[in-house]
Amino acid sequence: MKLLRTCGFLLTALLLLSAPFAQAQDATPTPTPAISNEPNIGAHFEMSTSYERLLSGANATIISARLPLTPRYAFVYSQYQIPAATAQIFLGETEFREKLSHLMKSSSAQINLDAIQIWARGGFGTKRDDQGNNPAFAWGIHGGVDIGIGQIGGGTLSVGVKVGMLGVTKQPAGPKVFVLGSSAEIAPGLNLRF
């Protein structure tokens, strides 16, 4: 229980500390690598945070760490803080990511399709109360889009939108399912990829 809280704290600290350390590296300009057709090429890890409005009326803050395993697949650890439910949800997820340029072969596109990535992920984990007690099985299925907007400290900065479903199947009052996002409720996020 304390280990899960410690992992969440360490991921948050890593996100906050990664940009200054990346800027502290040698200021010698390096040649820009060629743009790859694969979405995970050149990415070593990614930290993201997002604010989500749950259909149940609660709000959630999500902190995620993404570790690319292959050119398109990655492992994602996500921690959901849901104050209204006095709960935390911890998920280990598998993600598939693809560049929009692979799906839309258009030479006349007015925007850079290589900068837009769509993704889908799903996984399992645990829900715990705000004290880290009372574990229950949790699951999530999500999809979204990320758009690269620039560079910062040697990393790529992107914004994204996510929709999906977050479920907790074992509760004292019976099954309860949180729905993340909807057409009226957008879940914006900020990602930093190194």
N, C-alpha and C positions, 0 to 999 in steps of 0.2 A: 504494500500500500504506500509506504513512504518512498519506495523505489519508483513507483509511477509518478508521484508528485515531484521527486527529484529529477526524473527524466524530463518532465514538462518544464521545470525550472531551467534545466541545462539547455534545452532547445531554445527557450526564450533568450537566455543569456548569449547563446551562440549567434542568434539572429542579430541581437543588438551589438555584439562585439565584432562581427565579421566584417562589416564595412570599414571601420577604422584600420583594422589590420591589413585589409586588402589595399587600402590607400597608402599604407606605410611601406609598401614594397618599392622596389627600384623604379624610379621615374623614367627610366630609359624606354622610349617607345618601342613596342614590338610590332612586327608585321601582323596585320589582321588576317586571321586564318580564313580560308575560303568557306563560304556558307555551305553547310552540309544539307543533304536532302533528308537526313534522319533527325528527328526532333531531339533525341538525347545526346547526340554527338557533341562533345565539347562541354557538357554539363557534368560536374562532379557531384554536386549536391544542390538542393534548393530549399530555402526556408520561406514559408508563406504564413500570412495571417489574414483572416477574413472575419467579417461580422455578418451574422446570418439572422434572418427573421424566420422563426419557425411558424408553421401554419397553426400550431396550437396556441399561438399568442406569445410564446416566450422568445427571448433573444439568446443567441449563442455567440461566443467568441471562439474561433478555431485557430490553433497553432499547428502547423504541419511541417514535417521534414520529409523531403523526397530524395531518394537515392536511386539514380538510374542503374539498371542492371544490364540492359541490352539497348540497342538503338531505339526501341519503341516501348519497352516495358520498364517499370520502376516499382520499387517498394516505397510505400508512404506510411509514415506514422502520423496520426492525427489525434489531437487532444481537444475535446469540446468542453468548454466551460458554460454551463447553463444555470445562471444564478436563480431564476424563477423556479426551477425544479430542484434547487440545491443538489445538483448532480454534475458529475464529470463523466465523460465518455471517452475511452481510449480505444483507438482502432488501429490495427495493422492491416494495410490494404495493398492490393495489387492494382497497378495502373497501366492502361494502354494509352499512348499519346501519338497523335499524327498531325503533320502540318497540313493546313488547308490547301496548300499548293499541290499536294499529292491527290487530293480528292477533286479539285476543280482545275482542270487543265485549260487555263485561259491566258492567252498572251495579251489580251486586251483589257485585263483587269486594271481598274484605276487605283487599287491599293496593293500593297506588298503582301501577297498571300503567304510568303515564307514566314512572316512575323506573327501569323495567327496559328495557334495550335488548339486542336480540340482533343478532349480526353474523356475517358470513362474509367471509373475505378470502383472496386467493391472489396469489402473485407469484413472481418470479425474482430471482436474485442470484448471489453467489459464496461459496464456502467457502475459507478460507485457514487455514494453520497458525498457531500462536500467535506466530510472527515476522512474519506478514503475507505469507508466500511461498506458493508452490505453489497457485495459484488453481484452483478446480474449479467447475463449474456446480452451482448449488443451487436448490431450489424449495421452496415451502411452500403448504399449503392448511390453513386454520384456521377454526374457528367458536367462538362463545362467547356469554356473557351478561355484561353489566355492570349493576350495581345502584347507583344514586346513594344515598349515605349522608349527605351534608351539604355544607356550604360551608366553604372555608378560603381566606383571603387573596383573596377575590374570585373564586375558582375553585370548580368542583364536584368534590368528592371521590367516587370510586366504587370499588367492589371488583368483581372479576370472576373468571370461571373460563373457561379456554380448553382446547379439545381440537383435535387436528389431526394433520397429518403434515408432517414436515420431511425433505426428501430431498437427498442428495448423490449425483449419478449418475456422477461420474468420480473413482475412487479407485485407487491402485496395486494394491490387493488385490481390485478388482472393485467392483460397485455396493454401496453401503451406504445403508440408509434408517433414519432415526431416527423413531420414532413419538412424538408429543407427547401426553401425557395418555392416559387410558383410563378405564374405569369405576372402576378401583381406584387410579388415579394422577391426581390432580387438579392442575391448574396454576393456582394462585391468582395474582391480580395486583392492583396498586394503581394507579389512574389519577387524574391531576389535569388537569382541562379548564378552559381560560380562554377 
